[in-house]
Amino acid sequence: MLKGYIDRVFSYGFAYRYEQGVQKGLLAGKQAIIINTHGKSQAEYSEMGMDKALSLTSDKGIYTYCGLAVKQHFFFDKADRADVKTIKHWTEQITSKMK
């Protein structure tokens, strides 16, 4: 479902196009904050290389490709068992980057 969403939203003619064979991002001048949640610990996620893989595919392969500046990419771990204090901390982190 997420891939289908991305394919439809970040589409040719809206988010990017080619001019004389050169790709041009049409969302230049805009910023993105990316939030990934996962159930594993950050150490496990990093050990598997998933943080780098997601940064490459989403940051570079989608957002930067379309001209967006990635302001921050958050990886929130153990999201399936986050308590109120943790969620508050995540909210504060996100909010501080939006200013």
N, C-alpha and C positions, 0 to 999 in steps of 0.2 A: 504494500500500500504506500509506504513512504517513497519508494522509487517512482511509483506512478505519479505521486504528488509532485515530486521534484521534476520529473519529465514534463509535466503539464505547466508548472509555474515558471520554471527556469527554461523557457522554450525559445527556440530560434525566432528571431524577429522581436521578441520582447526583452529577453535577458542578454542575448548576444546575436551577432551576425558576422558574416564574412564580407570583407571589402577587398576585392582583388586578391582573394585567396588568403587574406590575413584576418584572423579572428579578432573581433572587437567586442569588448564587454559593454553592454548598454546600461548597466546599473552603476556606472562610475559616479563617484561623489556620495555614495551611500555606504553605510557601515552595517556590519552584521555582528551579532553576538550569538555564538553557537553553544547549545547546551546538550551534552550527552549524559544520560544516566545509565548506570549498569549495576548489576547485582554483585559483581566480584569486587575485591579490594583493589585499590589503585595499583598496588604492587603486582598483583596477578594480571591485571589488565595491561600494565606496562611490560611485564615479562613476556606476554604473548605477542606484543607489538601492536595491539589493537589501537592504542592511543595514536601511534604514528600512522597507522593505516587509515584511521578515520580523519586525522588531520590532513593527510594527503588527498584522500578522496573527496572530503567535503570542503575543507578550506581552499585547497588549490583547484581541485577538479570541478567544483561547482561554483562556489562563491567568488573566488578571485577570478576564475575564468569569465564570469559574468560581469566583472568590474567592481564588485563589492570589496571594501576593505574589511578584513576580519579584525574586529576590535579585540575580541577575546574568545577563546574556545574553552569552555568549562567541561570538565569530566567529573561528575559527581558519583562517587562509588557507594556501594551498598544501599542503593536507592530503594530496594525492595523492603528494607527494614530501617529506614531513616526515622528518627524520632523528631519531635517538635523542635528541639534545640538545634539539631542538624539542619532541618529545613529552614529555620530562621537564619542560620549562618549562611546557607546557600543564597537565600533571598537577599541578604545584606551584600554578599559578594556581587551578585548580578546587578543590584541597584546601584552600587558604587561605580560600576563600569558604564552605566547608562548615562551618567552625568557628563 
